[in-house]
Structure formats: structure tokens, C-alpha cells
Amino acid sequence: MERSPRNILVLSLKYLGDVIAATPAFRGLNESFPDAKITVALRTGYEEVLAGNPHINDIIPINRSHRTFFDELKTIAMIRKNKYDMIIAMEPGDRESLWAFFGGAKKRIAPAYQPLEFLWSIRVPIREESISYIEYYNKIAQAAGARISSEKTEIFISAEAVQWADKFLKNIHVDGKTLIGIHPGAREANRRWSPQKFAELIGSLHMHGDNHIVLMCGRGEQRLLDEILSFSGTHPSLSLAPDLSIQQTAALMQRCALCITNDSAPRHIAVAVGSKTVSIISPSKVRAWSLYDPENHPLLVGNGADPQSLVKSVSTEEVYAVIEKMLAKL
């Protein structure tokens, strides 16, 4: 009988939304191998998204930028030193393939259909964006022997972030209004709805309901808020929450009745903490990123000939109509 793994390294080195989409797989590994130490390697700067996660024993941040040959050797040496008996890659990649093979783990699981797939002992026959990413990551974990009990994503909010959100909300005087969060950020410009349309939406939400809007953004995204404000102007029931950490974003979104986002990491943060969402998405991303219950997390899909402006084709009226229906159910 094959011995259960005792020391598992999971390589989850894509972007923030991908790490959140992989949390059901992490939970499944922990539930299936309760005696194993589970370590997740992820991009530097994303540590907060897995902070406090009871299904993970350790986190290794890895800087993927400007890496030298010696950086790769140091990573392999670190993996060998930790003596993992199983390494799982949640996405294809030459770098991950070399780390795992030279890292010494006997059991190495990764997606097939990649140049160095022969370096993996178990190759999972799935392609990225052929199915939803939650299903994609779950299939990889299942190939490692995990049983997936639920597809619910999760983020565990720290007491410090909860206290920060409490103080923030006390200071803005929501006063019984419906709290709506808007996060206009997205890593890629062609995933962002236009600032003018966000401003028009804010105007509609103020005109037709007793709502308090929190316009928030992550670190380094202040200009997005400035652009929206240049169209919307200020309002007593419009508050700004700039320069938020991942944990602060999660804590604030958890307190919102509804969050409006692009198809980006903030959308996945909001869902993971239990908030309802309305999101604007490009048609090319629908298959891979239609992850959630459409009744509580509807998507508005852009259309048109220009792939750089598909999401911008979604009208303010379309978005507001969906929001109005969701608010009516609260």
C-alpha cells in the first residue's frame, strides 16, 4: 500500500485570482492528508491572501521578476533541503518543472501539454481555460489523491483587518444606508470598465436608492479613483478607501451588501468573503472564469470587434439594471 505523503509543496505561482480559485484544492489536500505538512509557494506580495488559512502550514513567497540562474539554483536547493515527498504544480511552466524534478520529490503532479511534461511523474490531461479554473485546480489536486468536499473559495480575515474595517466604517457614517463597494482595479487595462461609466453608475446608485458607496482600490491604483472622481465629483454618501492591502480589501468587502468589480482579483476576494458581486467580463474569459453562482454573482459580458475594449461596451444601464434586481432581494 502506497504511503500517504507527509510533506507536500504546492506551486501556485500565477496571479491573485488564481490563488483564490485554488483554495478549494488546498482545503481538499489538507482534508485528505491531515497528517501532511502543506506548503504553498506563491508570488511575493500575495502572502496575505493565504494568511491564517488553517489548511496550509507554511507559505513560501517567490519573486518571479529578474531572476538569475543562481536564483533558480537557490530555489532548487531550498526545495531539496525541505525534503518534500510530493510536489504539485497548479499550472504549467518550465521553471516549475525544473524545480520539481531537481528538487528530489518522488511524486510530482502537474498539468500535461507543456514542453517539459516528461519531468513530471503524474501528468493531468487538462488544458488551461478549457474548463473553469476552480475545476482545473481541483482536478490537479484530485490527481494527487485529494478529495474535494466543496468548491467554495475562502480567505481568512485577520483580527487586525476586521478592526481596521470597523474603524473605517465608523468614520464614514453609513447610518443605515445600503453599503455598496466598487473596486475598479484590474491587472490588465483591457479588463477595466471605463472610469466614466463607473462614475455614471455611482450617480445612478445615489439617485435611485438610499446607498452609501465605498470606492476602493489596491496599492498603487489611486489614479483609478482619481479618474472616476473627475467624472463623478464628490458626494456625502461616497467614501474613498485607497491603497488597501489584500486583508483590508477583504475585510471591507465582507461588510458590503454588494461589490461591483471588473473580472479581476477583487471579484474573487469579494466572493471568498461571502459578498454578492456584479462583475464585467470579456467574452474570451467567460469559460475559464465563470466560477460562481450566477444568481448571487452575475456577469455582464462585453461584446464587439475590438478585444481591447470589449468590457467597455457594457453600458451603465445594463449594469444598473442587474444591480437594482439584486438590491431588491436584500
KAZI-V117571 format. One record per residue. N is the residue number from 1. RES is the residue in three letters. SS is DSSP state (hx for helix, st for strand, lp for the rest). PSI is psi in whole degrees, -180 to 180 (none if undefined). Layout:
((N RES SS PSI) (N RES SS PSI))
This chain:
((1 MET lp 133) (2 GLU lp 134) (3 ARG lp 138) (4 SER lp 146) (5 PRO lp 146) (6 ARG lp -15) (7 ASN st 102) (8 ILE st 131) (9 LEU st 125) (10 VAL st 124) (11 LEU st 109) (12 SER lp 79) (13 LEU lp 17) (14 LYS lp -142) (15 TYR lp 178) (16 LEU hx -44) (17 GLY hx -35) (18 ASP hx -41) (19 VAL hx -42) (20 ILE hx -42) (21 ALA hx -22) (22 ALA lp -5) (23 THR hx -32) (24 PRO hx -34) (25 ALA hx -41) (26 PHE hx -44) (27 ARG hx -42) (28 GLY hx -39) (29 LEU hx -44) (30 ASN hx -42) (31 GLU hx -31) (32 SER hx -28) (33 PHE lp 69) (34 PRO lp -20) (35 ASP lp -3) (36 ALA lp 146) (37 LYS st 126) (38 ILE st 121) (39 THR st 135) (40 VAL st 125) (41 ALA st 129) (42 LEU st 171) (43 ARG st 142) (44 THR lp 134) (45 GLY lp -14) (46 TYR lp 4) (47 GLU hx -36) (48 GLU hx -28) (49 VAL hx -22) (50 LEU hx 3) (51 ALA lp 133) (52 GLY lp 4) (53 ASN lp 116) (54 PRO lp -9) (55 HIS lp 0) (56 ILE lp 132) (57 ASN lp -29) (58 ASP st 154) (59 ILE st 134) (60 ILE st 109) (61 PRO st 135) (62 ILE st 125) (63 ASN lp 114) (64 ARG lp -3) (65 SER lp 143) (66 HIS lp 43) (67 ARG lp 140) (68 THR lp 172) (69 PHE hx -37) (70 PHE hx -32) (71 ASP hx -40) (72 GLU hx -40) (73 LEU hx -39) (74 LYS hx -39) (75 THR hx -44) (76 ILE hx -41) (77 ALA hx -40) (78 MET hx -42) (79 ILE hx -44) (80 ARG hx -40) (81 LYS hx -37) (82 ASN hx -10) (83 LYS lp 55) (84 TYR lp 139) (85 ASP lp -7) (86 MET st 133) (87 ILE st 130) (88 ILE st 125) (89 ALA st 126) (90 MET lp -2) (91 GLU lp 158) (92 PRO lp 155) (93 GLY lp 137) (94 ASP hx -43) (95 ARG hx -49) (96 GLU hx -38) (97 SER hx -44) (98 LEU hx -41) (99 TRP hx -48) (100 ALA hx -44) (101 PHE hx -48) (102 PHE hx -8) (103 GLY hx -14) (104 GLY lp -3) (105 ALA lp 136) (106 LYS lp -34) (107 LYS st 119) (108 ARG st 120) (109 ILE st 133) (110 ALA st 164) (111 PRO st 147) (112 ALA lp -171) (113 TYR lp 49) (114 GLN lp 156) (115 PRO lp -39) (116 LEU lp 33) (117 GLU hx -23) (118 PHE hx -13) (119 LEU hx -7) (120 TRP lp 141) (121 SER lp -29) (122 ILE st 122) (123 ARG st 119) (124 VAL st 122) (125 PRO lp 70) (126 ILE lp 151) (127 ARG lp 144) (128 GLU lp 142) (129 GLU lp 11) (130 SER lp -22) (131 ILE lp 175) (132 SER lp 151) (133 TYR hx -31) (134 ILE hx -45) (135 GLU hx -39) (136 TYR hx -50) (137 TYR hx -36) (138 ASN hx -39) (139 LYS hx -36) (140 ILE hx -45) (141 ALA hx -38) (142 GLN hx -35) (143 ALA hx -24) (144 ALA lp -5) (145 GLY lp 6) (146 ALA lp 147) (147 ARG lp 128) (148 ILE lp 114) (149 SER lp -24) (150 SER lp 151) (151 GLU lp 11) (152 LYS lp 127) (153 THR lp 163) (154 GLU lp 147) (155 ILE lp 138) (156 PHE lp 115) (157 ILE lp 132) (158 SER lp 156) (159 ALA hx -36) (160 GLU hx -43) (161 ALA hx -37) (162 VAL hx -44) (163 GLN hx -40) (164 TRP hx -46) (165 ALA hx -41) (166 ASP hx -46) (167 LYS hx -42) (168 PHE hx -48) (169 LEU hx -34) (170 LYS hx -38) (171 ASN hx -25) (172 ILE hx -7) (173 HIS lp 68) (174 VAL lp -35) (175 ASP lp 48) (176 GLY lp -3) (177 LYS lp 160) (178 THR st 122) (179 LEU st 121) (180 ILE st 127) (181 GLY st 137) (182 ILE st 123) (183 HIS st 109) (184 PRO lp 5) (185 GLY lp 155) (186 ALA lp 144) (187 ARG lp -39) (188 GLU lp 134) (189 ALA hx -35) (190 ASN hx 1) (191 ARG hx -1) (192 ARG lp 129) (193 TRP lp 157) (194 SER lp 146) (195 PRO hx -38) (196 GLN hx -39) (197 LYS hx -36) (198 PHE hx -42) (199 ALA hx -43) (200 GLU hx -39) (201 LEU hx -41) (202 ILE hx -43) (203 GLY hx -43) (204 SER hx -40) (205 LEU hx -34) (206 HIS hx -35) (207 MET hx -36) (208 HIS hx 8) (209 GLY lp 165) (210 ASP lp 74) (211 ASN st 147) (212 HIS st 125) (213 ILE st 132) (214 VAL st 114) (215 LEU st 113) (216 MET st 161) (217 CYS st 164) (218 GLY st -177) (219 ARG lp 133) (220 GLY lp 9) (221 GLU lp 14) (222 GLN hx -35) (223 ARG hx -29) (224 LEU hx -42) (225 LEU hx -41) (226 ASP hx -41) (227 GLU hx -42) (228 ILE hx -44) (229 LEU hx -29) (230 SER hx -24) (231 PHE hx -38) (232 SER hx -30) (233 GLY lp -175) (234 THR lp 166) (235 HIS lp 145) (236 PRO lp -27) (237 SER lp 31) (238 LEU st 117) (239 SER st 149) (240 LEU st 138) (241 ALA st 80) (242 PRO st 166) (243 ASP st 42) (244 LEU st 146) (245 SER lp 171) (246 ILE hx -46) (247 GLN hx -40) (248 GLN hx -42) (249 THR hx -46) (250 ALA hx -45) (251 ALA hx -40) (252 LEU hx -42) (253 MET hx -34) (254 GLN hx -28) (255 ARG lp -8) (256 CYS lp 142) (257 ALA lp -28) (258 LEU st 141) (259 CYS st 135) (260 ILE st 124) (261 THR st 169) (262 ASN st 179) (263 ASP lp 88) (264 SER lp 179) (265 ALA hx -41) (266 PRO hx -34) (267 ARG hx -45) (268 HIS hx -32) (269 ILE hx -47) (270 ALA hx -46) (271 VAL hx -42) (272 ALA hx -26) (273 VAL lp 6) (274 GLY lp 12) (275 SER lp 151) (276 LYS st 152) (277 THR st 154) (278 VAL st 126) (279 SER st 149) (280 ILE st 132) (281 ILE st 150) (282 SER lp 145) (283 PRO hx -29) (284 SER hx -16) (285 LYS hx -4) (286 VAL hx -46) (287 ARG hx -46) (288 ALA hx -28) (289 TRP hx 13) (290 SER lp 82) (291 LEU lp -20) (292 TYR lp 166) (293 ASP lp 116) (294 PRO lp -19) (295 GLU lp -39) (296 ASN lp -13) (297 HIS st 62) (298 PRO st 151) (299 LEU st 139) (300 LEU st 121) (301 VAL st 127) (302 GLY lp 166) (303 ASN lp 170) (304 GLY lp 179) (305 ALA lp -24) (306 ASP lp 111) (307 PRO lp -18) (308 GLN lp -10) (309 SER lp 22) (310 LEU lp -47) (311 VAL hx -28) (312 LYS hx -13) (313 SER hx -17) (314 VAL lp 128) (315 SER lp 158) (316 THR hx -40) (317 GLU hx -40) (318 GLU hx -46) (319 VAL hx -45) (320 TYR hx -38) (321 ALA hx -41) (322 VAL hx -44) (323 ILE hx -43) (324 GLU hx -43) (325 LYS hx -40) (326 MET hx -40) (327 LEU hx -33) (328 ALA hx -22) (329 LYS lp -10) (330 LEU lp none))
